[in-house]
Amino acid sequence: MDIKKKQDGRDNAKVDLNDPNEISYAAQEAGISSEKYKEYAKAAGTTGRSAIAKYIKDQTDVKTNSFNH
């Protein structure tokens, strides 16, 4: 569980997938909907922000590249 009063780097490194505000913020940063962000996070198998961002980038690159061929 995320402790809101605890302010250190660990809190910024992960997304609490049970907190709609955190999901909304992370999704906005990624430029996708909150629902899609949760789907990507679950598919990535992690709550780490950087890992989810990489997974999203990889997925969107795959979709973009498939249209180019």
One Martini backbone bead per residue (centre of mass of N, CA, C, O) as a GRO file, in nm:
protein
   69
    1MET     BB    1   0.099   0.034   0.018
    2ASP     BB    2   0.051   0.370  -0.004
    3ILE     BB    3   0.231   0.634   0.154
    4LYS     BB    4   0.158   0.966   0.141
    5LYS     BB    5   0.361   1.090   0.366
    6LYS     BB    6   0.579   0.955   0.206
    7GLN     BB    7   0.884   1.129   0.089
    8ASP     BB    8   1.028   0.959  -0.173
    9GLY     BB    9   1.158   0.795  -0.449
   10ARG     BB   10   0.976   0.540  -0.434
   11ASP     BB   11   0.700   0.674  -0.503
   12ASN     BB   12   0.789   0.760  -0.806
   13ALA     BB   13   0.857   0.456  -0.919
   14LYS     BB   14   0.547   0.403  -0.866
   15VAL     BB   15   0.220   0.261  -0.926
   16ASP     BB   16  -0.094   0.278  -0.788
   17LEU     BB   17  -0.349   0.066  -0.910
   18ASN     BB   18  -0.561   0.170  -0.665
   19ASP     BB   19  -0.509   0.476  -0.767
   20PRO     BB   20  -0.670   0.696  -0.964
   21ASN     BB   21  -0.471   0.938  -0.950
   22GLU     BB   22  -0.213   0.792  -1.040
   23ILE     BB   23  -0.319   0.683  -1.304
   24SER     BB   24  -0.401   0.951  -1.431
   25TYR     BB   25  -0.120   1.081  -1.427
   26ALA     BB   26   0.033   0.862  -1.586
   27ALA     BB   27  -0.150   0.869  -1.836
   28GLN     BB   28  -0.103   1.162  -1.908
   29GLU     BB   29   0.203   1.135  -1.952
   30ALA     BB   30   0.149   0.903  -2.184
   31GLY     BB   31  -0.120   0.975  -2.358
   32ILE     BB   32  -0.350   0.809  -2.206
   33SER     BB   33  -0.569   0.623  -2.071
   34SER     BB   34  -0.642   0.480  -1.775
   35GLU     BB   35  -0.731   0.206  -1.883
   36LYS     BB   36  -0.485   0.156  -2.064
   37TYR     BB   37  -0.271   0.176  -1.845
   38LYS     BB   38  -0.367  -0.068  -1.681
   39GLU     BB   39  -0.330  -0.271  -1.906
   40TYR     BB   40  -0.025  -0.228  -1.946
   41ALA     BB   41   0.063  -0.287  -1.655
   42LYS     BB   42  -0.042  -0.577  -1.647
   43ALA     BB   43   0.117  -0.676  -1.899
   44ALA     BB   44   0.401  -0.597  -1.772
   45GLY     BB   45   0.408  -0.686  -1.456
   46THR     BB   46   0.402  -0.384  -1.323
   47THR     BB   47   0.463  -0.064  -1.122
   48GLY     BB   48   0.682   0.057  -1.283
   49ARG     BB   49   0.717   0.339  -1.455
   50SER     BB   50   0.951   0.272  -1.656
   51ALA     BB   51   0.844  -0.006  -1.748
   52ILE     BB   52   0.574   0.092  -1.855
   53ALA     BB   53   0.683   0.299  -2.056
   54LYS     BB   54   0.838   0.092  -2.224
   55TYR     BB   55   0.598  -0.084  -2.298
   56ILE     BB   56   0.438   0.133  -2.443
   57LYS     BB   57   0.651   0.197  -2.653
   58ASP     BB   58   0.675  -0.086  -2.772
   59GLN     BB   59   0.375  -0.109  -2.858
   60THR     BB   60   0.365   0.147  -3.041
   61ASP     BB   61   0.595   0.060  -3.228
   62VAL     BB   62   0.463  -0.194  -3.338
   63LYS     BB   63   0.215  -0.054  -3.461
   64THR     BB   64   0.370   0.143  -3.643
   65ASN     BB   65   0.542  -0.073  -3.802
   66SER     BB   66   0.299  -0.237  -3.921
   67PHE     BB   67   0.213   0.010  -4.115
   68ASN     BB   68   0.498   0.032  -4.280
   69HIS     BB   69   0.474  -0.270  -4.435
   0.00000   0.00000   0.00000
